[in-house]
Amino acid sequence: MKLTWLGCASYKIDCGGTTLWTDPFISMTSNAQYLTTEDTFEDAREILISHGHFDHLMSVPELNAARKIHVHCTETPRETLLQCGMPEERINCCAPGDSFEVGFASVKVYQGEHNTPDLKMALGAVLRTVSSPRNIVNFLKMGAVHKKFPEAGETIIFEIKANGYRVLSMGSLGLPDGVQQPERGADLLVLPYNGLSDPSISSLNIVDKLRPKAVLLSHHDDSIPPLTGKLDVSIFVDAMREEFPKIPVVVPQFGVEMLLSEILGDIEEIKEKEKITRIA
């Protein structure tokens, strides 16, 4: 299995004969940290949508206009896509508890939860907005778009099984109590490190509940300025080394393909070192 981060919460997940794309987002502003265009997602055909906010769903109608795509999402994003003119037969409407097959990959849906921005994060967005006329224009444009792309409490988590691996893909930093949660010990947790002024505490709590073998960050870039700002991921990486030293954290490089087997190789190395230490 290969994974390529494409900014925001977008991943290309190559399962060997089947390729899945999560939350594709074409940059709205030229000052985004990593610029993406329609060409970035030229090969996207099977798309998983974690929730209906504009930075996760807005680009799908544009991609659909250029090629035939198939989207897997819950009811609210389905309605949004239909309003945007996407044919109903290209949408697989799913809900927590559902399972479906996409080529060689098996996908199961779990209930997620969208985090609520804290006061410090909101204040930061306001300060960034008023810092320049361009940011004010961008803020107004994003505010208008946001109303057309509701989340409606339908954030979900995708569990992807392929090539002997199990990957959990989250679109927002929330894991609700009182619902069925994914089984612990997934090979990889794709964790959206965003939505709060300090996402490290929530991220550590999620890792503690799910105990994946490895963590791969997403949504950690400044993708929708001025609503987002640059985050210091080293806070979380350092905290993980302290609290969960056997779970490696990978901060991906934009557009660089990663082999899941190589990510998990870090764990095998740790086990080997422990074995040598015990023998010694």
C-alpha positions in Angstrom: 0.0 0.0 0.0 1.3 3.5 -0.9 0.1 6.8 0.4 0.7 10.3 -1.0 -0.3 13.4 0.9 -1.7 16.2 -1.3 -2.4 19.0 1.1 -5.2 19.6 3.5 -6.9 16.3 4.3 -6.3 14.9 0.9 -4.5 11.5 0.4 -4.0 9.3 -2.5 -4.1 5.7 -1.2 -2.8 3.1 -3.7 -4.0 -0.3 -2.7 -2.5 -2.1 -5.7 -4.9 -2.1 -8.6 -7.3 0.1 -6.6 -6.6 3.8 -5.8 -8.7 5.8 -3.2 -8.6 9.5 -2.8 -9.7 11.2 0.5 -11.2 14.7 0.6 -9.6 16.2 -2.5 -9.3 20.0 -2.2 -8.2 22.4 -4.9 -6.6 25.5 -3.4 -8.8 28.5 -3.1 -6.1 31.1 -2.6 -2.6 31.6 -4.1 -1.1 32.0 -0.6 -2.0 28.5 0.6 1.1 26.7 1.9 0.9 24.0 -0.8 -1.0 24.9 -4.0 -3.1 22.2 -5.6 -5.0 22.4 -8.9 -7.4 20.2 -10.8 -4.3 18.5 -12.3 -3.3 17.4 -8.8 -6.3 15.1 -8.8 -6.3 14.3 -12.5 -6.4 10.5 -11.8 -8.9 10.6 -9.0 -11.9 8.3 -9.6 -12.9 6.7 -6.3 -13.3 9.4 -3.7 -13.9 9.1 0.1 -15.5 12.2 1.7 -15.2 12.4 5.5 -17.6 15.3 5.9 -19.3 18.1 4.0 -17.3 21.2 4.8 -16.0 23.1 1.8 -12.3 22.2 2.3 -13.3 18.5 2.0 -16.1 18.5 -0.6 -16.1 21.8 -2.6 -13.7 20.5 -5.3 -15.6 17.3 -6.1 -18.2 18.9 -8.5 -15.3 20.5 -10.4 -13.5 17.2 -10.7 -16.7 15.4 -11.7 -17.2 17.9 -14.5 -13.9 16.9 -16.1 -14.2 13.2 -15.7 -16.4 10.4 -14.4 -15.8 9.9 -10.7 -17.5 7.9 -7.9 -18.0 9.4 -4.5 -18.6 7.7 -1.1 -20.2 10.0 1.5 -23.0 10.5 3.9 -26.4 12.0 3.3 -25.7 15.7 3.8 -22.7 15.8 1.4 -24.7 13.7 -1.0 -27.5 16.4 -1.0 -24.8 19.1 -1.5 -23.4 17.3 -4.5 -26.8 16.7 -6.1 -27.5 20.5 -5.7 -24.2 21.1 -7.5 -25.4 18.9 -10.4 -23.6 15.7 -9.8 -25.5 12.6 -11.1 -27.0 10.5 -8.3 -25.7 7.3 -9.8 -22.1 8.4 -9.1 -22.7 8.8 -5.4 -22.6 5.9 -2.9 -24.5 7.2 0.2 -23.1 5.5 3.3 -23.6 5.8 7.0 -21.7 4.5 10.2 -21.9 0.8 10.3 -21.9 0.4 6.5 -19.3 -1.6 4.6 -18.6 -1.6 0.9 -16.0 -2.8 -1.6 -14.0 -0.6 -4.0 -12.0 -2.9 -6.3 -9.4 -4.7 -4.1 -10.2 -2.6 -1.0 -12.8 -3.2 1.7 -14.1 -0.1 3.4 -16.1 0.2 6.6 -17.6 3.4 8.0 -17.5 4.6 11.6 -19.0 7.6 13.3 -16.5 10.4 13.8 -16.9 13.9 15.3 -16.0 17.3 14.0 -14.0 19.3 16.5 -15.1 22.8 17.6 -12.4 25.6 17.2 -11.4 27.1 20.5 -11.4 30.9 21.3 -7.6 31.2 20.7 -7.8 29.7 17.2 -10.8 31.9 16.3 -8.9 35.0 17.5 -5.9 34.0 15.5 -8.1 33.7 12.3 -9.5 37.2 13.0 -6.0 38.7 13.5 -4.8 37.1 10.3 -7.9 38.3 8.4 -7.5 42.0 9.3 -3.7 41.9 8.6 -4.2 42.5 4.9 -6.9 43.4 2.3 -6.3 40.1 0.5 -7.0 38.1 3.6 -10.3 40.1 4.2 -11.4 39.2 0.6 -10.4 35.5 1.2 -12.3 35.4 4.5 -15.5 36.8 3.0 -15.2 34.4 0.1 -14.7 31.4 2.4 -17.5 32.5 4.7 -20.0 32.6 1.8 -18.8 29.1 0.5 -19.0 27.6 4.0 -22.7 28.2 4.2 -23.2 26.1 1.1 -21.2 23.1 2.5 -22.7 22.0 5.8 -21.2 19.3 8.0 -24.5 18.6 9.9 -22.9 16.3 12.5 -22.0 13.7 9.8 -18.3 13.4 10.1 -17.2 9.8 9.6 -14.1 7.7 9.8 -13.1 5.3 7.0 -11.5 1.9 7.8 -9.7 0.7 4.7 -8.5 -2.9 4.4 -6.3 -3.9 1.5 -3.0 -5.8 0.9 -3.2 -7.2 4.4 -3.2 -3.8 6.0 -5.8 -1.9 8.0 -5.8 1.9 7.7 -8.0 4.4 9.6 -8.6 7.7 7.8 -10.1 10.6 9.8 -11.2 13.9 8.4 -11.5 15.8 11.6 -10.0 15.6 15.1 -12.9 14.0 17.0 -13.7 10.6 18.3 -17.1 10.4 19.9 -18.0 8.3 23.0 -21.0 6.1 23.1 -20.7 4.7 19.6 -19.0 1.8 18.0 -15.3 2.7 17.5 -12.8 1.1 15.2 -10.9 -1.9 16.8 -7.6 -1.0 18.3 -4.3 -1.8 16.6 -4.8 -0.5 13.0 -1.6 -0.6 11.0 -2.0 3.2 10.4 -4.0 6.1 11.7 -4.3 9.1 9.3 -4.7 11.9 11.9 -6.0 15.4 10.9 -3.8 17.6 13.0 -5.9 20.8 12.8 -9.0 22.6 14.1 -7.7 23.7 17.4 -5.0 26.2 18.5 -3.2 23.2 20.2 -4.4 19.9 18.6 -1.8 17.9 20.5 -4.0 17.0 23.5 -6.9 15.8 21.4 -4.6 13.9 19.2 -2.9 12.1 22.1 -6.3 11.1 23.4 -7.3 9.7 20.1 -4.1 7.8 19.8 -4.6 6.4 23.3 -8.1 5.1 22.4 -7.2 3.6 19.1 -3.5 2.5 19.7 -2.5 2.3 16.0 0.9 0.9 15.0 1.8 4.2 13.4 0.4 7.7 12.9 0.5 9.7 9.7 -0.5 13.4 9.9 -2.9 15.2 7.5 -4.6 18.6 7.5 -1.6 20.1 9.3 -0.7 22.7 6.6 -1.9 26.2 6.1 -4.3 25.2 3.4 -7.1 27.8 3.8 -5.6 31.1 4.9 -6.6 33.2 6.7 -8.9 30.6 8.4 -5.9 28.4 9.1 -2.4 29.3 10.2 0.9 27.3 10.4 1.0 24.7 13.1 4.0 23.5 15.1 3.6 19.7 14.7 6.8 19.1 16.7 4.8 19.6 19.9 2.8 16.5 19.1 5.7 14.5 17.7 7.7 15.2 21.0 4.7 14.3 23.1 4.2 11.0 21.2 7.9 10.1 21.8 7.3 10.7 25.5 3.9 8.9 25.9 3.9 6.4 23.1 7.5 5.7 22.1 6.6 2.6 20.2 4.2 4.4 17.9 6.1 6.3 15.2 4.6 9.6 13.8 5.2 10.5 10.2 4.9 14.1 9.1 4.5 13.7 5.3 6.1 15.8 2.6 3.7 17.2 0.0 3.4 15.0 -3.0 5.9 12.4 -1.9 4.8 8.8 -2.1 5.3 6.6 1.0 5.2 2.9 1.3 3.2 1.7 4.3 5.6 -1.2 4.8 8.5 1.3 5.2 6.5 3.3 7.8 5.8 0.1 9.7 9.4 -0.8 9.4 10.2 1.7 12.2 8.1 -0.5 14.5 9.9 -3.7 13.5 13.2 -1.9 14.2 12.0 -0.9 17.7 11.0 -4.5 18.4 14.4 -5.8 17.2 16.2 -3.4 19.4 14.1 -4.5 22.4 14.8 -8.1 21.6 18.6 -7.4 21.5 18.4 -5.5 24.8 16.5 -8.4 26.5 19.0 -10.9 25.3 21.9 -8.7 26.4 
